Amino acid sequence: MQSPESRFKELGLALPPAPKPLGVYTPSLQVGKLLYLSGHGTVKEDGSLIIGKVGEDLDIEQGKLAARQVGLAMLSTIKQAVGSLDKVKRVIKVLGMVNCLPTFERHPYVINGCSELFASVWGNEMGIGVRSAVGMGSLPDNIPVEIEALFELH
């Protein structure tokens, strides 16, 4: 059975730098065997952000890619917090927020960008948890997607 670290390496994706807090909070908090991640944004490899509103500045596919980029930022935070993706047993919960027009209705499709990444790293059984995907009128710095999550550790 492949480890999450080796699965991630096979994907050929690069991690952005772990985001630093822009307010009074911590990006991650471990409580016993639970790892909570604060809302993460669309941090790219160079540290800049993907910007724009889905349905206006970005189409649905660009929104989905932005959600995957948020997932990558979260993986970076996990590695910083606990040292390895292998220390995560399973994804418990994902809350995805999409900065979009009021008429946009495909929030779950956009957040699949993150959920599919997690499933490819931890497998379908352990990489898919419960989830909510909602639309927002705005998000910090006009990012298209913000996601927070809860993980169980080994």
C-alpha positions as CSV (number, residue, x, y, z in Angstrom):
1,M,0.0,0.0,0.0
2,Q,1.4,3.4,-1.0
3,S,1.9,6.1,1.6
4,P,0.3,9.5,1.2
5,E,3.8,11.1,0.7
6,S,4.6,8.7,-2.2
7,R,1.1,9.3,-3.7
8,F,1.6,13.0,-3.6
9,K,5.1,12.7,-5.2
10,E,3.5,10.6,-8.0
11,L,1.1,13.5,-8.7
12,G,4.0,15.7,-9.7
13,L,2.5,18.7,-8.0
14,A,4.5,21.3,-6.0
15,L,3.6,22.7,-2.7
16,P,3.4,26.4,-2.1
17,P,4.8,27.9,1.0
18,A,2.7,27.3,4.1
19,P,0.6,30.5,4.5
20,K,1.3,32.8,7.4
21,P,-1.6,34.2,9.5
22,L,-3.0,37.5,8.3
23,G,-4.9,38.1,11.5
24,V,-5.0,36.9,15.1
25,Y,-5.2,33.1,14.7
26,T,-3.0,30.0,14.1
27,P,-3.1,28.2,10.7
28,S,-3.3,24.8,12.5
29,L,-4.1,23.5,15.9
30,Q,-3.5,19.9,17.1
31,V,-5.8,18.7,19.8
32,G,-5.1,15.1,20.7
33,K,-5.4,13.1,17.4
34,L,-7.2,15.9,15.6
35,L,-5.6,18.5,13.4
36,Y,-7.7,21.6,12.7
37,L,-6.7,23.8,9.8
38,S,-8.0,27.4,9.7
39,G,-9.3,28.8,6.4
40,H,-6.7,28.7,3.7
41,G,-6.6,30.7,0.5
42,T,-5.2,30.3,-3.0
43,V,-1.5,30.6,-2.3
44,K,0.6,29.8,-5.4
45,E,4.2,28.5,-5.4
46,D,5.6,32.0,-5.6
47,G,3.6,33.0,-2.5
48,S,1.1,35.2,-4.5
49,L,-2.6,34.6,-4.5
50,I,-5.1,33.6,-7.2
51,I,-7.5,36.5,-7.2
52,G,-11.1,36.9,-8.6
53,K,-14.7,36.0,-8.3
54,V,-16.0,32.8,-9.8
55,G,-18.5,33.5,-12.5
56,E,-17.1,36.9,-13.1
57,D,-13.3,36.9,-13.2
58,L,-12.8,33.1,-13.3
59,D,-14.9,30.4,-15.0
60,I,-15.9,27.3,-13.2
61,E,-12.8,25.3,-14.2
62,Q,-10.5,28.0,-13.1
63,G,-12.5,28.0,-9.8
64,K,-11.9,24.3,-9.4
65,L,-8.2,24.7,-10.1
66,A,-8.1,27.5,-7.4
67,A,-9.7,25.0,-4.9
68,R,-7.0,22.5,-5.8
69,Q,-4.4,25.2,-5.1
70,V,-6.0,25.8,-1.7
71,G,-5.7,22.1,-1.0
72,L,-2.0,22.3,-1.9
73,A,-1.6,25.2,0.6
74,M,-3.3,23.0,3.2
75,L,-0.9,20.1,2.5
76,S,2.0,22.5,3.0
77,T,0.5,23.5,6.4
78,I,0.0,19.9,7.4
79,K,3.7,19.1,6.6
80,Q,4.8,22.1,8.6
81,A,2.5,21.2,11.6
82,V,3.2,17.5,11.9
83,G,6.1,16.8,9.6
84,S,4.6,14.5,7.0
85,L,1.4,13.7,5.1
86,D,1.8,10.1,6.3
87,K,0.9,11.2,9.9
88,V,-2.7,12.0,8.7
89,K,-5.0,9.0,9.1
90,R,-8.0,10.5,7.4
91,V,-9.9,13.6,6.3
92,I,-12.8,14.2,8.6
93,K,-14.4,17.5,7.4
94,V,-14.0,20.1,4.7
95,L,-15.7,23.4,4.5
96,G,-15.3,25.1,1.2
97,M,-16.3,28.7,0.5
98,V,-16.6,30.1,-3.0
99,N,-16.4,33.8,-3.8
100,C,-19.0,34.0,-6.5
101,L,-21.8,35.9,-8.1
102,P,-25.2,35.5,-6.4
103,T,-26.5,33.5,-9.4
104,F,-23.6,30.9,-9.2
105,E,-24.9,27.6,-8.1
106,R,-22.1,25.1,-8.6
107,H,-20.1,25.5,-5.4
108,P,-19.7,21.7,-4.8
109,Y,-18.1,21.3,-8.3
110,V,-15.6,24.0,-7.5
111,I,-14.7,22.6,-4.1
112,N,-14.2,19.2,-5.8
113,G,-10.8,20.6,-6.8
114,C,-9.6,20.3,-3.2
115,S,-11.6,17.1,-2.4
116,E,-10.2,15.3,-5.4
117,L,-6.7,16.2,-4.4
118,F,-7.2,14.9,-0.9
119,A,-8.7,11.6,-2.3
120,S,-5.7,11.2,-4.5
121,V,-3.3,11.7,-1.6
122,W,-5.1,9.6,1.1
123,G,-7.3,7.3,-1.1
124,N,-11.1,7.4,-1.4
125,E,-11.7,5.7,1.9
126,M,-9.5,8.0,4.1
127,G,-9.3,11.1,1.8
128,I,-13.0,11.8,1.5
129,G,-14.8,13.1,4.6
130,V,-18.0,15.1,5.2
131,R,-18.1,18.4,3.4
132,S,-20.0,21.6,2.9
133,A,-19.6,23.9,-0.1
134,V,-21.1,27.3,0.1
135,G,-21.1,30.6,-1.9
136,M,-19.9,33.9,-0.4
137,G,-20.4,37.5,-1.6
138,S,-16.7,38.1,-1.0
139,L,-13.6,36.6,0.6
140,P,-10.4,38.1,2.0
141,D,-8.3,39.9,-0.7
142,N,-10.8,38.8,-3.3
143,I,-9.6,35.2,-3.4
144,P,-12.0,32.9,-5.2
145,V,-11.9,30.0,-2.7
146,E,-11.2,29.6,1.0
147,I,-11.3,26.2,2.7
148,E,-10.9,25.0,6.3
149,A,-10.6,21.3,7.3
150,L,-10.3,18.8,10.1
151,F,-8.1,15.7,10.0
152,E,-7.5,12.7,12.2
153,L,-3.9,11.8,12.9
154,H,-2.4,8.4,13.5
